[in-house]
Amino acid sequence: MKEQLKRATTYLAVGLAVVFIQACSIKIPVDSPKPSETGYEHAPSSALKVQFESDLKEEHEVAVGEMTNVFILEHDNKKIDANDFIRSGLQNEIAARKIPLTFVTPAEDKLTLEHFEIITHRVSGFSPLVTVSTLKVKMHVGNEDKTFVSLVKRAKTPVWSMNEVFEPCYNEATTLLIKEVVAKINQAYFGHKLSDASIKKLEQSITAKEHGRSAYMDVYELGFSNNKNSIEFLKTLTSDPDEYVRLAAISSIGILGDKNAFSFLVSINKNATLWQERAMALKSIGDLGTKEAHDYLAQRKAFWTGKTSNEAVWNLKIINLYKH
């Protein structure tokens, strides 16, 4: 009887939590993305001037998904504006990395914001709040177009208040989105890097830490480094006990564009236990940009099309980001 009463109380609490979440709007104050603290070592490169543009509709919503009306994203005490938020975030990160890229108007070369969304998902008051944040920009330089995608998955179960999700699920996520795109632009047009000494220091720091939320940020920094000397170390981290270290390592291999890692990433996509690791491997395969990578994405799209599971929905969203 006691066990039945306990179970009924639990079900009631879950039900009330769901009703509360559905009935109340929660304002999420999203901070400006934090720029990097370390600049790249400069390689000989020409300065580039581009005009920032946006393909987003005027009514574009950054917050998407089934909980759009529950979690209201704000920046500077007003509804978040995708264009202003991303433009200023990119400018600050470009300056912090000391990349010779400036936004001017007018300019023949363009940087176009094509996509910026944050999906918020939560099953009940006792489950983690999950965000999947995605960003896509296109660079038109000369007669060539290149597309750069970033994706970050975060989750946190608030214990005392919803404030506990702000930093990991929104602030860290948007900061990483900006850093990843800038790192990819640097790699494509400038070739600046973090030094070998900086890579070694990061690796030692990651190894010395009890892996947690600070460690995975250092793992991402290896991915943003444009220094492929970290590849083998990153591969070892894809088996780390900490989920977020694993996700950061899988993502970083793709960010670095190590084309030799294709088979390694395919193996993770097919065999990893968690859906988010399989999804992150899919994203990193897209980052490689090779014909075999695009062919693999096409195969996976055919496989997932028509399926209705959450994994099918997430994977198709990721694959579609890499369509040109």
Residue, then its C-alpha position, 0 to 999 in steps of 0.5 A: m500500500k505504501e509503495q502504491l501511495k509513493r508511486a501515485t505521489t510521484y505520478l502526481a508530481v510529474g503531472l503537476a510539473v508538466v502542467f506548470i511547464q506548459a502553463c507558464s512562460i519562462k524568460i531565458p536571458v541569453d548573454s553575449p557570446k564570450p570571445s576567446e582569450t587566446g589569439y591565433e599565431h599568424a600565418p601570412s594571409s591577406a586581409l578580407k573585407v565582407q558585408f554581413e547579410s542575412d537570409l532570415k525572415e524578419e519574423h524569424e524565431v530563434a527559439v523553436g520546437e514544441m516549447t517555443n511558447v514556454f521558453i522565451l529567449e531574451h538578450d539585453n532585456k528584449k526578444i533575441d534578435a538573430n541578426d544583431f546577436i550573431r553579427s556582434g558575436l562573430q565580430n567579437e570572436i574574430a577580433a579576439r582571435k586576431i583574424p584579419l577579417t572585417f565587416v564593411t558596407p558595401a563590399e563585394d564579398k559577403l558573409t550571410l547568416e542562413h540559419f540560427e535556432i535553439i531547440t528546447h526540449r523537456v519531457s517532464g519536471f524531473s527530466p533534463l532540459v535539452t537544447v540543440s543549438t545550430l548556426k549556419v553561415k555562407m561566405h561568398v569570396g571572389n566567385e566561390d561560396k563556402t558554407f560553415v555549420s556549427l551544432v551544440k547539444r546541451a542538457k541540464t536538470p535544474v534542481w533548485s531553479m530554472n536559472e541553473v540551465f541558463e549557462p550550460c544550455y544557452n550561454e555556453a551553447t551560443t558561445l561555442l556556436i560562434k567560436e566554431v564558425v569563426a574557427k572554420i572561417n579561419q581555417a578556410y581563408f587564413g590558416h592561422k593556428l594555436s601553437d604546438a605549445s598551446i596544444k600541449k598545454l591544453e592536453q595536459s590540462i584536460t588530462a589533469k582535470e576530473h572531467g567535467r564542464s570545464a574540461y569539455m570546453d578545453v576539448y572544444e578549444l583543441g577543435f578550434s585550434n586549426n592544429k591537427n597535432s591534437i587529432e590522436f589525443l581527441k580520438t582517445l577522448t571519444s571513449d572518455p567516461d564523461e559524455y560532454v568530453r566525448l561529444a566535444a572530442i567527436s565534434s572537434i575531429g570534424i571541426l579540424g577537418d581531418k579527412n583521414a578520420f572518415s572511417f573512424l567517425v562512421s564507426i562512431n555513427k554506427n556503433a555508439t551507444l548514445w544517440q547524441e554521439r551518433a548524431m555528433a559523428l554525423k555532424s563531423i562527417g558533414d564537416l569533412g566536406t569530401k565526396e564520400a562524406h556527402d555520399y554517406l550523409a545522402q545514404r543516412k538521409a535515405f535511411w532516416t526519411g519517413k521514420t518518426s523517432n526523435e533520432a530520425v528527426w534530429n539526424l535529418k535536421i543535421i543532414n539538412l544543414y549540410k545541403h548546399 
